[in-house]
Amino acid sequence: MNKSLQSALQELLEREVENKTVAGVNVLVRQSDADIAYAQAGHADAASAKPFDRDTIMRVYSMSKPITAAAVMILVQCGLIAMGEPVEKYLPGFRDQVIYDETGEKKVSRPTYVRDLLCMTSGLPYGNAEGTVTEKRVQKLFDEVDAALYTDHALSTVEIANRIGEAGVDFQPGSAWKYGTSADILGAIVETVSGVSFGEFLQNEIFEPLGMKDTGFYVPAEKRERIASVYEKKNGEMQLFETNHLGIKYSLDSEPAFQSGGAGLTSTLDDYARFAQMLLNGGSFNGHTVLNEATIKYMTHGALTTTQRDYLWATWDSLCGYDYGCLMRHAYDPDMAFHYTWPGEYGWDGWLGTFFANVPSKNLTILIGMQISNPEGNFISEKVRNVTAGKL
């Protein structure tokens, strides 16, 4: 263990809990396939004073995306999917897509390709009731998804993907960059190609080989006491925030009809560390090969054009200096970043503050867990990165 780093991280986390930035948080730093620091502070559930432990199960939300990209790349390296193929080959809802802009509705100039989904250059946005025509349509769809979550007619992964395709795009596929539902579409493609549910594919091809025993789209009864509650900061205090979001059930009590490749997974720091280590190892972990080295090389480098990258930097300040590809950020110009980083660093984070980064040049992984809806939690990840960089 790096005692200096561990002490600094412990002090940082305790300060953030004391300042009521977050109810509970933990951090795991690994280097050369070994833990070098672990720290935790606060509660996974304040009412019961349950600590935010190393085995606490969290809703990782968008940290689902790198795992979804890995699932797609498994099919790519097997020759079952080509990244240049049109999405409509697998999902009919993507046929005859339309774009809505200042001139009105018109057909897209070319189909959406699988690669567009991996790079978020598809033009498929998340919902926004006050946004573009497409964003409003997607928001209406997810309102319908949420309304049916706890019924016997909940919308399925493939059904939702086709409906998103029918909602249109915000720009010509490949012409810009915008964060949105692309990963959910990829999950549906995996289902269509593999012939099994997305969750079953992940279990067979990634979770079981890597020993990720606490990762999935819901939490079995015997593990539910380990789930962290979600909080938000209101009037300076932590309050429970029990809400469905992006078609994900807050309860996590049963296998969902919609297995969201963009936001649906739950996991622990140790489980996600196994996935991260597999990527650092060139595709293998503990004697199991999930991806080949050529695939890992492709996955762990940015893939945007200069124009697409300009859109990324213009719309997401904290990603200045980064490229994007395979549903992850990739350090492109570290001097532009808002925090310490290293060339070649890649990873992603989640809506409730979870965070993942790999740094191949340092053989380093940084993982952060929390369950806070306020954006203040994002600054914890920046502080953790800065402290870690200063102690290595």
MARTORDREN-687451 format. One line per 2 residues: their letters; for each residue x, y, z of N, C-alpha, C. Coordinates in steps of 0.001 Angstrom, whole numbers, plus 500000, padded with zeros to 6 digits. Layout:
a> X:Y:Z:X:Y:Z:X:Y:Z ~ ...
This chain:
mn> 500831:498808:500000:500000:500000:500000:500881:501263:500000 ~ 500399:502290:499338:501014:503607:499375:500370:504365:500533
ks> 501018:504330:501698:500411:504882:502910:500175:506381:502811 ~ 501051:507076:502135:500892:508518:501965:499649:508831:501137
lq> 499479:508084:500044:498292:508279:499199:497034:507889:499957 ~ 497059:506754:500622:495868:506299:501349:495459:507304:502428
sa> 496414:507834:503147:496121:508814:504188:495530:510088:503597 ~ 496101:510531:502478:495608:511753:501832:494185:511562:501310
lq> 493917:510391:500732:492570:510116:500228:491566:510001:501373 ~ 491967:509347:502454:491064:509220:503601:490694:510596:504151
el> 491676:511453:504271:491428:512811:504760:490493:513567:503816 ~ 490712:513415:502511:489869:514069:501518:488421:513610:501623
le> 488211:512295:501694:486849:511768:501734:486132:512178:503019 ~ 486825:512109:504132:486202:512503:505391:485803:513976:505369
re> 486626:514804:504756:486308:516225:504648:485064:516443:503777 ~ 484956:515700:502681:483807:515867:501797:482514:515415:502472
ve> 482581:514355:503271:481399:513908:504020:481046:514936:505088 ~ 482049:515423:505785:481807:516422:506830:481203:517699:506241
nk> 481636:518066:505042:481108:519257:504374:479765:519005:503701 ~ 479289:517782:503809:477992:517375:503246:477930:517574:501729
tv> 479061:517278:501104:479083:517196:499645:478465:515884:499194 ~ 478631:514858:500030:478189:513514:499700:477862:512786:500999
ag> 476923:511833:500932:476568:511070:502144:477585:509985:502438 ~ 478096:509361:501401:479072:508290:501548:479883:508153:500278
vn> 481113:507677:500399:482000:507621:499238:483128:506642:499528 ~ 483611:505971:498498:484822:505166:498636:485683:505288:497389
vl> 486962:504997:497546:487952:505141:496471:488885:503939:496509 ~ 489168:503397:495342:490137:502317:495204:491135:502709:494124
vr> 492416:502672:494465:493481:502942:493500:494343:501687:493390 ~ 494555:501238:492164:495352:500040:491917:496479:500359:490939
qs> 497622:499703:491145:498744:499867:490237:499483:498546:490107 ~ 499811:498205:488867:500515:496946:488587:499774:495754:489176
da> 498441:495743:488973:497574:494629:489367:497550:494404:490881 ~ 497709:495486:491651:497634:495381:493106:497036:496659:493678
di> 496330:496535:494798:495797:497710:495470:496944:498523:496054 ~ 496905:499848:495845:497890:500707:496506:497217:501688:497466
ay> 495899:501829:497379:495180:502678:498332:493696:502366:498282 ~ 493093:502320:499459:491639:502228:499567:491206:503129:500721
aq> 490145:503902:500491:489615:504775:501541:488101:504823:501419 ~ 487423:505023:502543:485971:505164:502546:485565:506102:503676
ag> 484411:506733:503485:483887:507628:504515:482382:507750:504342 ~ 481692:508044:505438:480264:508263:505381:479447:506998:505308
ha> 478197:507151:504896:477230:506068:504962:476629:505719:503603 ~ 476416:504427:503404:475631:503963:502266:474150:504179:502531
da> 473779:504173:503804:472414:504500:504216:472502:505232:505556 ~ 472143:506492:505551:472307:507317:506748:471366:506905:507866
as> 470142:506511:507521:469137:506186:508541:469578:505020:509414 ~ 470222:504031:508791:470674:502850:509540:472157:502922:509910
ak> 472789:504039:509539:474225:504225:509790:475071:503123:509146 ~ 474596:502606:508030:475342:501572:507308:476523:502221:506588
pf> 477748:501786:506867:478912:502434:506257:478997:502192:504756 ~ 479662:503111:504067:479890:502964:502634:481111:502065:502464
dr> 480866:500766:502499:481929:499766:502546:482472:499422:501159 ~ 483514:498616:501186:484139:498173:499942:483196:497286:499130
dt> 482283:496571:499784:481359:495701:499052:479998:496357:498826 ~ 479895:497667:499048:478649:498378:498791:478309:498316:497304
im> 477063:497978:497011:476599:497888:495624:476002:499231:495217 ~ 476435:499721:494067:476021:501040:493593:475390:500969:492213
rv> 474541:501928:491937:474025:502146:490589:475107:502912:489839 ~ 475751:502258:488893:476882:502915:488234:476453:503763:487041
ys> 475191:503668:486643:474657:504450:485532:475612:504445:484342 ~ 476166:505584:483931:476891:505618:482656:478217:504883:482670
ms> 478675:504424:483829:479820:503518:483819:479431:502156:483249 ~ 478147:501968:482937:477711:500807:482161:478256:500870:480737
kp> 478491:502066:480237:478828:502254:478827:480118:501550:478401 ~ 481238:501673:479128:482433:500939:478696:482223:499427:478631
it> 481418:498895:479533:481122:497452:479503:480307:497121:478265 ~ 479365:497992:477908:478586:497786:476682:479490:497825:475457
aa> 480438:498757:475439:481373:498814:474311:482174:497523:474208 ~ 482594:496990:475346:483334:495723:475330:482482:494595:474766
av> 481205:494572:475127:480297:493541:474606:480192:493627:473090 ~ 480059:494848:472585:479984:495033:471136:481273:494582:470467
mi> 482412:494917:471076:483687:494570:470465:483957:493071:470498 ~ 483362:492355:471436:483433:490894:471412:482811:490366:470128
lv> 481665:490933:469761:480991:490507:468527:481742:490970:467286 ~ 482393:492147:467374:483180:492640:466250:484366:491715:465981
qc> 485090:491342:467042:486282:490513:466829:485927:489087:466414 ~ 484664:488698:466662:484195:487380:466209:483644:487419:464783
gl> 483611:488605:464180:483100:488739:462824:481590:488736:462718 ~ 480893:488950:463831:479428:488942:463816:478837:490326:463599
ia> 479629:491371:463833:479228:492756:463596:480393:493462:462911 ~ 480076:494348:461978:481083:495241:461400:480725:496672:461797
mg> 481724:497441:462189:481438:498780:462688:480912:499721:461608 ~ 481146:499386:460350:480639:500206:459268:479246:499827:458798
ep> 478656:498825:459428:477309:498404:459043:476259:499402:459527 ~ 475185:499586:458746:474104:500459:459205:473319:499805:460335
ve> 472917:500594:461302:472155:500087:462448:470838:499474:461993 ~ 470278:499987:460912:468986:499493:460421:469044:498016:460029
ky> 470240:497479:459797:470383:496053:459499:469889:495213:460672 ~ 470045:495738:461879:469683:495000:463084:468406:495509:463745
lp> 468095:496777:463528:466946:497397:464186:466135:498171:463149 ~ 464973:497673:462748:464196:498307:461677:463742:499729:461988
gf> 463692:500094:463268:463294:501449:463624:464267:502502:463105 ~ 465442:502081:462653:466429:503029:462139:466363:503201:460628
rd> 465413:502552:459992:465232:502761:458557:464567:504118:458310 ~ 465012:504785:457249:464405:506057:456839:464386:507067:457980
qv> 465504:507197:458671:465595:508173:459757:465442:509594:459218 ~ 464980:510466:460107:464829:511869:459736:465603:512741:460714
iy> 465939:513927:460235:466618:514927:461051:465726:516150:461130 ~ 465714:516782:462297:464945:518005:462498:465927:519146:462746
de> 465909:520151:461880:466749:521326:462097:465949:522578:461787 ~ 466636:523682:461593:465927:524954:461388:465096:524972:460105
tg> 465382:524035:459188:464616:523990:457941:463438:523032:458014 ~ 463300:522337:459155:462203:521388:459310:462673:519955:459268
ek> 461805:519049:458782:462112:517622:458747:462647:517219:457385 ~ 463711:516403:457392:464238:515859:456141:464924:514536:456420
kv> 465129:513773:455387:465789:512483:455554:467281:512674:455799 ~ 467850:511738:456539:469294:511803:456776:470033:511532:455471
sr> 471248:512075:455385:472035:511921:454156:472674:510546:454059 ~ 472833:509878:455194:473340:508499:455214:472821:507820:456471
pt> 472844:506480:456501:472361:505768:457693:473275:505981:458888 ~ 472766:505677:460065:473586:505621:461271:474343:504303:461268
yv> 475659:504372:461458:476492:503180:461492:476750:502751:462939 ~ 477144:501509:463102:477493:501017:464441:478602:501880:465035
rd> 479562:502284:464230:480652:503119:464718:480145:504456:465258 ~ 479108:505004:464646:478522:506246:465155:478031:506070:466588
ll> 477483:504909:466879:476989:504644:468233:478147:504567:469217 ~ 479236:503910:468834:480390:503765:469711:481078:505105:469985
cm> 480937:506045:469052:481604:507342:469174:480667:508467:469603 ~ 479388:508195:469827:478387:509218:470151:478306:510283:469050
ts> 478498:509849:467805:478353:510753:466661:477099:510401:465855 ~ 476156:509746:466526:474933:509278:465876:473868:510353:465750
gl> 473958:511401:466568:472886:512402:466603:471723:512004:467470 ~ 471833:510885:468183:470764:510407:469067:470933:511023:470452
py> 470040:511902:470878:470219:512574:472161:469497:511860:473296 ~ 469790:512272:474517:468923:511946:475644:467719:512884:475596
gn> 466708:512575:476383:465495:513366:476374:465638:514701:477071 ~ 464857:515658:476623:464805:516985:477226:463477:517618:476830
ae> 462615:517823:477801:461279:518353:477524:461320:519768:476952 ~ 462453:520476:477157:462583:521849:476664:463585:521946:475521
gt> 463978:520818:474963:465056:520806:473988:464602:520773:472545 ~ 465396:520101:471716:465095:519989:470292:463872:519088:470072
vt> 463410:519057:468832:462271:518196:468507:462580:516745:468875 ~ 463777:516288:468517:464157:514906:468831:464263:514685:470333
ek> 464864:515629:471051:464976:515500:472501:463601:515415:473157 ~ 462666:516187:472678:461300:516138:473224:460658:514776:472952
rv> 460895:514237:471780:460336:512920:471442:460953:511822:472311 ~ 462260:511907:472520:462925:510911:473363:462457:511044:474806
qk> 462274:512278:475289:461772:512467:476650:460379:511861:476806 ~ 459533:512054:475814:458189:511479:475850:458254:509952:475905
lf> 459179:509374:475143:459358:507920:475162:459788:507451:476545 ~ 460772:508126:477151:461240:507679:478459:460215:507941:479559
de> 459368:508922:479387:458243:509083:480321:457326:507857:480243 ~ 457124:507371:479029:456318:506160:478827:457018:504936:479417
vd> 458341:504865:479221:459116:503761:479795:458984:503760:481311 ~ 459168:504929:481936:459100:505029:483393:457708:504675:483916
aa> 456678:505090:483196:455305:504830:483636:454993:503343:483651 ~ 455682:502577:482793:455392:501146:482677:456412:500264:483410
ly> 457371:500880:484116:458469:500115:484707:458000:498989:485613 ~ 457004:499264:486448:456592:498292:487462:455310:497559:487059
td> 455077:497475:485751:453896:496785:485243:454315:495543:484479 ~ 453333:494776:484030:453632:493571:483248:453742:493881:481755
ha> 453714:495154:481393:453918:495518:479989:455039:496549:479857 ~ 456091:496387:480664:457272:497250:480574:457917:497110:479201
ls> 458433:498206:478671:459031:498186:477343:460388:497480:477388 ~ 460696:496731:476338:461918:495923:476295:463078:496703:475692
tv> 464264:496128:475808:465489:496737:475291:465385:497012:473796 ~ 464971:496018:473026:464888:496163:471570:463742:497092:471187
ei> 462625:496999:471878:461488:497873:471574:461860:499341:471780 ~ 462527:499634:472879:462927:501011:473155:463921:501496:472103
an> 464871:500658:471725:465864:501046:470720:465204:501389:469396 ~ 464246:500578:468965:463551:500874:467719:462762:502177:467809
ri> 462164:502420:468949:461403:503658:469143:462330:504881:469117 ~ 463519:504734:469675:464489:505830:469629:464890:506117:468188
ge> 465093:505058:467393:465422:505247:465986:464344:506000:465240 ~ 463105:505740:465587:461974:506406:464931:461811:507858:465357
ag> 462452:508230:466476:462297:509598:466999:463123:510620:466231 ~ 464048:510159:465396:464857:511087:464614:466200:511374:465258
vd> 466986:512237:464599:468315:512608:465084:468450:514125:465105 ~ 469421:514598:465871:469638:516045:466005:470569:516598:464934
fq> 471333:515732:464269:472206:516181:463192:472509:514993:462292 ~ 473074:515277:461139:473412:514206:460212:474408:513262:460887
pg> 474132:511965:460865:475041:511014:461511:476484:511217:461064 ~ 477376:511270:462055:478795:511423:461777:479279:512850:461647
sa> 478368:513824:461648:478784:515206:461403:479166:515965:462665 ~ 478812:515457:463836:479086:516163:465092:479187:515143:466219
wk> 479205:515632:467464:479242:514767:468652:478184:515247:469619 ~ 477459:514296:470215:476472:514646:471238:476215:513428:472115
yg> 476248:513655:473418:476017:512580:474373:474554:512185:474338 ~ 474281:510879:474325:472893:510458:474245:472697:508962:474397
ts> 471725:508433:473696:471237:507070:473910:471962:506009:473092 ~ 473069:506339:472475:473761:505396:471583:474066:504059:472248
ad> 474484:504085:473517:474845:502835:474194:473635:501928:474376 ~ 472457:502511:474583:471248:501697:474702:470936:500986:473388
il> 471207:501662:472284:471004:501041:470972:471983:499882:470789 ~ 473202:500071:471234:474201:499004:471114:473795:497780:471926
ga> 473230:497975:473112:472751:496840:473900:471699:496043:473148 ~ 470817:496754:472450:469776:496084:471662:470378:495328:470484
iv> 471418:495883:469870:472088:495182:468772:472727:493900:469282 ~ 473356:493961:470457:473947:492750:471033:472878:491683:471226
et> 471721:492065:471722:470618:491103:471884:470229:490496:470544 ~ 470061:491340:469535:469606:490888:468220:470603:489922:467587
vs> 471884:490248:467690:472917:489433:467056:473165:488137:467827 ~ 473187:488219:469157:473548:487055:469979:472392:486086:470183
gv> 471165:486588:470093:470004:485728:470315:469670:485505:471770 ~ 470363:486190:472689:470063:486108:474121:469884:487535:474642
sf> 469329:487667:475837:469165:489000:476407:470525:489646:476615 ~ 470534:490966:476641:471790:491676:476842:472431:491278:478170
ge> 471609:491166:479210:472124:490761:480513:472753:489381:480492 ~ 472134:488446:479781:472684:487091:479690:474001:487097:478932
fl> 474074:487899:477879:475320:487994:477114:476446:488531:477996 ~ 476169:489601:478740:477189:490168:479620:477624:489164:480679
qn> 476659:488435:481232:476980:487449:482250:477895:486358:481693 ~ 477563:485863:480516:478317:484750:479919:479698:485160:479421
ei> 479761:486358:478824:480979:486749:478115:481918:487651:478914 ~ 481394:488340:479934:482224:489286:480680:482189:489026:482184
fe> 481011:489054:482783:480935:488996:484249:481433:487669:484816 ~ 480972:486558:484252:481400:485256:484775:482887:485001:484542
pl> 483406:485226:483325:484845:484997:483132:485727:485877:484028 ~ 485274:487104:484298:486086:488014:485094:485815:487896:486594
gm> 484844:487092:486975:484513:486957:488386:483797:488163:488954 ~ 483024:488859:488118:482276:490037:488565:480936:489578:489146
kd> 480987:489059:490356:479838:488382:490957:478753:489326:491462 ~ 479073:490605:491584:478109:491568:492122:477666:492595:491083
tg> 477800:492267:489811:477456:493191:488731:476289:492635:487932 ~ 475309:493475:487626:474163:493046:486852:473124:494143:486738
fy> 471988:493794:486144:470909:494756:485922:469900:494800:487069 ~ 470058:493937:488049:469252:494018:489266:470032:493337:490381
vp> 469541:493454:491608:470262:492918:492761:469409:491835:493423 ~ 469886:490593:493490:469130:489506:494120:468839:489797:495587
ae> 467800:489160:496097:467331:489425:497456:468433:489287:498499 ~ 469299:488281:498355:470322:488029:499367:471414:489104:499399
kr> 471442:489995:498403:472458:491045:498361:471880:492443:498557 ~ 470576:492545:498691:469938:493855:498656:470316:494744:499840
er> 470688:494150:500936:471078:494962:502091:472384:495725:501842 ~ 473088:495364:500790:474349:496031:500452:474169:497194:499486
ia> 472953:497445:499003:472714:498532:498046:472789:499880:498751 ~ 473513:500809:498173:473582:502165:498712:472323:502940:498341
sv> 471835:503736:499265:470737:504658:498978:471270:505845:498185 ~ 470385:506468:497425:470764:507649:496647:470340:508899:497420
ye> 471206:509918:497409:470938:511160:498132:471070:512364:497203 ~ 470437:513452:497631:470657:514745:497006:470827:515776:498118
kk> 471524:516852:497798:471754:517891:498792:470694:518979:498639 ~ 469919:519196:499703:468889:520229:499710:469012:521042:500984
ng> 469066:522364:500815:469181:523261:501967:470337:522865:502881 ~ 471427:522431:502259:472624:522104:503002:472620:520752:503671
em> 471596:519939:503436:471481:518632:504082:471319:517528:503053 ~ 471728:516312:503425:471540:515146:502585:470124:514601:502753
ql> 469423:514434:501638:468075:513876:501674:467979:512715:500689 ~ 467188:511714:501063:466985:510581:500156:466436:511053:498819
fe> 466895:510401:497752:466462:510760:496399:466070:509474:495680 ~ 464909:508974:495992:464443:507691:495459:463668:507945:494170
tn> 464352:507822:493058:463730:508141:491782:464150:507151:490709 ~ 463256:506883:489778:463614:506156:488568:464280:507163:487625
hl> 465218:506704:486831:465928:507626:485945:466393:506881:484705 ~ 466112:507450:483531:466524:506867:482251:466016:505435:482083
gi> 464814:505186:482616:464217:503869:482462:464763:502828:483402 ~ 465482:503265:484459:466079:502348:485423:465254:502376:486705
ky> 464846:501219:487182:464066:501135:488412:464940:501418:489628 ~ 464486:502310:490481:465240:502595:491706:465316:501357:492592
sl> 464266:500566:492607:464184:499426:493533:465197:498327:493225 ~ 465549:498147:491961:466514:497113:491551:466115:495715:492016
ds> 464821:495477:492194:464367:494260:492858:464034:493104:491927 ~ 464098:493325:490612:463795:492238:489677:464479:492521:488349
ep> 464662:491480:487563:465308:491647:486265:464450:492549:485384 ~ 465008:493630:484864:464198:494583:484095:463971:494139:482654
af> 462859:494564:482095:462602:494317:480681:463577:495126:479829 ~ 463889:496338:480276:464844:497210:479594:466200:497076:480263
qs> 467132:496436:479563:468483:496254:480085:469367:497288:479402 ~ 469480:498421:480065:470072:499619:479479:471584:499524:479380
gg> 472080:499538:478151:473524:499539:477940:474171:500854:478300 ~ 473352:501893:478434:473886:503197:478761:473879:503531:480228
ag> 473039:502819:481022:472857:503283:482403:472379:502229:483386 ~ 472185:500995:482983:471418:500068:483797:472151:499232:484823
lt> 473477:499202:484806:474194:498235:485646:474414:498716:487081 ~ 474488:497738:487980:474950:497965:489343:476249:497192:489519
st> 477109:497684:490430:478387:497016:490620:479028:497500:491919 ~ 480196:496957:492214:481031:497389:493338:482381:497840:492785
ld> 483168:498512:493620:484497:498921:493166:485357:497719:492803 ~ 485298:496664:493599:486133:495493:493315:485724:494799:492028
dy> 484423:494699:491778:483971:494099:490526:484451:494911:489326 ~ 484237:496224:489403:484622:497055:488254:486137:497060:488077
ar> 486869:496894:489170:488332:496819:489077:488767:495630:488226 ~ 488006:494550:488277:488334:493378:487463:488177:493687:485973
fa> 487120:494399:485637:486921:494815:484247:488039:495759:483820 ~ 488359:496719:484678:489420:497681:484367:490760:496982:484178
qm> 491064:496008:485036:492327:495289:484934:492385:494468:483654 ~ 491268:493900:483247:491222:493164:481984:491640:494067:480828
ll> 491137:495307:480828:491512:496244:479767:493003:496556:479823 ~ 493532:496818:481023:494957:497113:481164:495831:495935:480755
ng> 495322:494718:480984:496081:493506:480666:496055:493146:479189 ~ 495383:493935:478390:495307:493617:476967:494187:492664:476619
gs> 493196:492517:477518:492014:491727:477204:491824:490481:478046 ~ 492794:490170:478923:492709:488938:479724:492775:489256:481213
fn> 492203:488344:482008:492254:488480:483460:492081:487117:484093 ~ 492992:486768:485001:492909:485501:485737:492697:484289:484834
gh> 493435:484274:483741:493385:483118:482846:492251:483119:481848 ~ 491418:484150:481847:490291:484239:480909:490529:485388:479934
tv> 490432:485095:478652:490581:486117:477623:489199:486562:477154 ~ 488901:487831:477343:487616:488401:476943:487737:489103:475598
ln> 488823:489828:475407:489060:490572:474176:490504:490350:473741 ~ 490765:490436:472437:492139:490265:471992:492882:491597:472023
ea> 494198:491554:471891:495005:492760:472053:494701:493803:470995 ~ 494409:493391:469764:494082:494349:468710:492797:495098:469045
ti> 491829:494377:469602:490573:495004:469994:490796:496006:471125 ~ 491585:495629:472126:491881:496531:473240:492580:497791:472737
ky> 493508:497640:471815:494205:498803:471267:493213:499748:470608 ~ 492256:499198:469871:491239:500031:469231:490342:500708:470267
mt> 489939:499953:471273:489006:500470:472277:489595:501599:473109 ~ 490887:501579:473325:491497:502472:474297:492202:503664:473666
hg> 491784:504020:472456:492264:505225:471791:491061:506003:471263 ~ 491170:507316:471233:490088:508150:470730:489869:507959:469245
al> 488668:508302:468791:488314:508017:467404:487582:509157:466712 ~ 487592:510349:467298:486844:511463:466718:487678:512218:465674
tt> 486993:512787:464696:487631:513726:463780:487811:515061:464507 ~ 488583:515951:463907:488782:517274:464505:487450:517992:464694
tq> 486577:517922:463710:485272:518580:463804:484441:517983:464924 ~ 484398:516675:465014:483626:516020:466079:484188:516376:467453
rd> 485511:516408:467567:486146:516744:468839:485846:518184:469246 ~ 485748:519066:468288:485392:520455:468587:484000:520531:469219
yl> 483069:519728:468726:481726:519682:469327:481798:519158:470757 ~ 482622:518142:470987:482793:517595:472334:483281:518677:473290
wa> 484332:519390:472900:484913:520403:473771:483970:521592:473967 ~ 483174:521896:472952:482270:523040:473041:481069:522771:473943
tw> 480717:521501:474103:479493:521169:474846:479755:520540:476212 ~ 481024:520227:476522:481310:519540:477786:482643:520041:478314
ds> 482610:521066:479169:483828:521713:479633:484818:520745:480265 ~ 484315:519827:481102:485218:518938:481834:485906:517925:480924
lc> 485501:517858:479660:486153:516953:478712:487076:517689:477751 ~ 487355:518971:478037:488349:519672:477244:489678:518925:477351
gy> 490306:518732:476222:491559:517994:476196:491394:516504:475969 ~ 490151:516056:475829:489881:514630:475641:489325:514335:474253
dy> 489617:513157:473783:488990:512558:472610:487905:511609:473135 ~ 487234:510900:472239:486168:509986:472655:486090:508836:471670
gc> 485761:507648:472173:485574:506486:471325:485282:505265:472167 ~ 484528:504328:471629:484114:503121:472361:483511:503487:473718
lm> 482704:504552:473709:481926:504995:474870:482788:505391:476050 ~ 484025:505869:475775:484917:506332:476829:485627:507611:476392
rh> 486038:508411:477384:486909:509555:477130:488343:509040:476995 ~ 489158:509766:476225:490555:509390:476024:491389:510661:476073
ay> 492379:510723:476963:493199:511920:477098:493931:512202:475791 ~ 493685:513370:475236:494234:513779:473935:495293:514859:474118
dp> 494970:515874:474906:495903:516944:475232:495771:517224:476725 ~ 496535:516515:477568:496389:516657:479024:496537:518085:479531
dm> 497281:518916:478799:497473:520293:479249:496179:521105:479210 ~ 495186:520649:478449:493912:521348:478374:492933:520920:479464
af> 493223:519823:480136:492278:519247:481088:492154:520104:482346 ~ 491044:519923:483064:490768:520673:484276:491395:520018:485517
hy> 492137:518957:485324:492704:518206:486437:493974:517528:485939 ~ 494763:517002:486864:495934:516237:486451:495497:514981:485711
tw> 496175:514712:484626:495962:513434:483948:497234:513086:483188 ~ 497208:511987:482493:498360:511489:481779:497956:511168:480340
pg> 498849:511291:479376:498531:510881:478007:498075:509425:477984 ~ 497013:509169:477265:496527:507800:477132:495524:507367:478177
ey> 495279:508211:479207:494254:507873:480212:492890:507733:479533 ~ 492102:506767:479972:490756:506588:479423:489818:506093:480525
gw> 488521:506200:480278:487523:505741:481244:486218:506489:481079 ~ 485376:506415:482116:484106:507133:482093:483575:507221:483525
dg> 482479:507945:483695:481885:508080:485019:480380:507896:484925 ~ 479676:508103:486045:478240:507855:486081:477470:508993:486723
wl> 476176:509039:486448:475305:510123:486892:475391:510379:488391 ~ 475511:509347:489198:475503:509505:490648:476898:509629:491248
gt> 477884:509941:490401:479212:510231:490899:480231:509118:490793 ~ 479834:507925:490362:480811:506858:490184:481806:507250:489091
ff> 483032:506750:489200:484102:507201:488306:485099:506062:488058 ~ 485609:506015:486811:486589:504996:486427:487613:505614:485492
an> 488891:505359:485758:489959:505771:484850:491063:504729:484861 ~ 491558:504410:483689:492765:503599:483516:493863:504470:482923
vp> 495085:504276:483397:496239:505001:482857:497288:503964:482471 ~ 497297:503527:481197:498209:502451:480789:499675:502757:481057
sk> 500105:504004:480864:501515:504332:481051:501973:504145:482491 ~ 501033:504210:483433:501327:504015:484852:500819:502667:485369
nl> 500189:501884:484470:499540:500628:484877:498631:500881:486076 ~ 497819:501923:485965:497068:502490:487080:495568:502481:486816
ti> 494795:502188:487861:493332:502297:487812:492861:503120:489002 ~ 491957:504056:488750:491321:504847:489802:489819:504608:489719
li> 489210:504206:490841:487773:503949:490902:487178:504695:492089 ~ 486032:505326:491870:485355:506081:492917:483887:505675:492953
gm> 483369:505483:494164:481963:505140:494339:481239:506149:495211 ~ 480054:506544:494792:479170:507393:495591:477792:507329:494958
qi> 476785:507859:495645:475421:507851:495131:474778:509190:495480 ~ 475178:510239:494753:474701:511591:494995:474252:512214:493677
sn> 473060:512802:493657:472526:513317:492401:473053:514704:492062 ~ 473628:515419:493025:474090:516774:492771:475436:516789:492055
pe> 475636:517744:491167:476907:517786:490424:478117:518080:491288 ~ 477911:518541:492538:479044:518766:493433:479907:517513:493580
gn> 479263:516353:493511:480002:515104:493645:481066:514928:492586 ~ 480887:515565:491411:481867:515430:490344:483216:516023:490729
fi> 483200:517039:491593:484465:517655:491986:485288:516728:492879 ~ 484624:515780:493541:485373:514802:494329:486286:513995:493421
se> 485782:513595:492255:486609:512806:491344:487811:513617:490868 ~ 487624:514903:490608:488761:515734:490219:489795:515802:491338
kv> 489315:515987:492567:490232:516078:493711:490970:514762:493925 ~ 490274:513642:493787:490918:512338:493938:492009:512152:492892
rn> 491732:512520:491668:492736:512403:490586:493958:513265:490907 ~ 493702:514495:491351:494804:515406:491634:495671:514894:492789
vt> 495014:514416:493851:495757:513884:494993:496557:512645:494588 ~ 495930:511777:493817:496616:510552:493380:497840:510875:492531
ag> 497677:511809:491600:498811:512179:490745:499974:512719:491559 ~ 499665:513442:492616:500711:514039:493430:501425:513073:494358
kl> 500848:511873:494542:501423:510904:495486:502074:509707:494796 ~ 502024:509652:493485:502619:508522:492782:504102:508770:492493
